[in-house]
Amino acid sequence: MSEPAGVSIAGQTEEELGGRWSVLVRQRRDHQRLADLLQEVRATHGEEQDAVLGRVCRLVFPYAFAEEAVLWPVVRRVLPDAEALTVEVEREHQEINEVVAALERSRHRDPDREQLLERAVELLDHDVRDEEDELLPRLQLALSAAELQRLGRTWELVRRTAPTRAHPVVARRPPGNVLAALPLSLLDRSRDHLDALARSAPGPLATSSRLTSRALAGLAGAVEHLPLLTKGEDPSTRSGRTRVE
């Protein structure tokens, strides 16, 4: 990334960041939640770790979707070199999607699962640092507190209705990601409920829930391959360009 401008949002007060409704305050709050969850990921194993990873996904992917659909278009409008800045973050988001998708396909005893897990944690940590130390401080200098609060309300609305799973084929930019929001959010959030039921329900119901979740995963995979949902992104963030197969 380019040289930092401004002060990292990590150590600033809510007032300095534009008030409690500011997009910067909301983002930092989610970053803190993510740091706590990643500690839990490192401390757990097996099905317990799977449950924590599910919570990570339900935090990270709506957050990233709202950034890509709401925040980064504003950044590209108000910062002179924002195209390069946001493309780099979008590449990180794409690799996170690829790695987490591969992690979801893996089994607990697979030899490369631990490597995928460590890479996912590393990418998430790096993404937070890039945003808190470089990109978001520059946005802070370009917008007023009122503008940051309006942006925060829009970002929060989109975040609360966004997909909650990795979708590496969907574009990282509008219009593809915006068109993907409704169908993938419905499928992802249905799977979230089914997976929670599978962990807590008795045998037959748990089995039925797992099978239904897998069927919805297949449907989501078909949806994200629709040509319209890949429109708008930078070529460098297209699926298959990261190191994960």
Buried (B, 14 or more C-beta within 10 A) or exposed (E): EEEEBBEBBBEBEBEBBBBEBBBBBBBBEBBEBBEEBBEBBEEBEEEEBBBBBBBBBBBBBBBBBBBBBBBBBBBBEBBEEBEEBBBBBBBBBBBBBBBBBBBBEBEEEEEEBEEBBEBBBEBBBEBBEBBBBBBBBBBBEBBEBEBBBBBBEBBBEBBEBBBBBBBBBBBBBBEBBBBBBEBBBBBBBBBBEBBBBBBEBEEEEBEBBBEBBEEBBEBBEEBBEBEEBBBBBBEEBBBEEBEBE
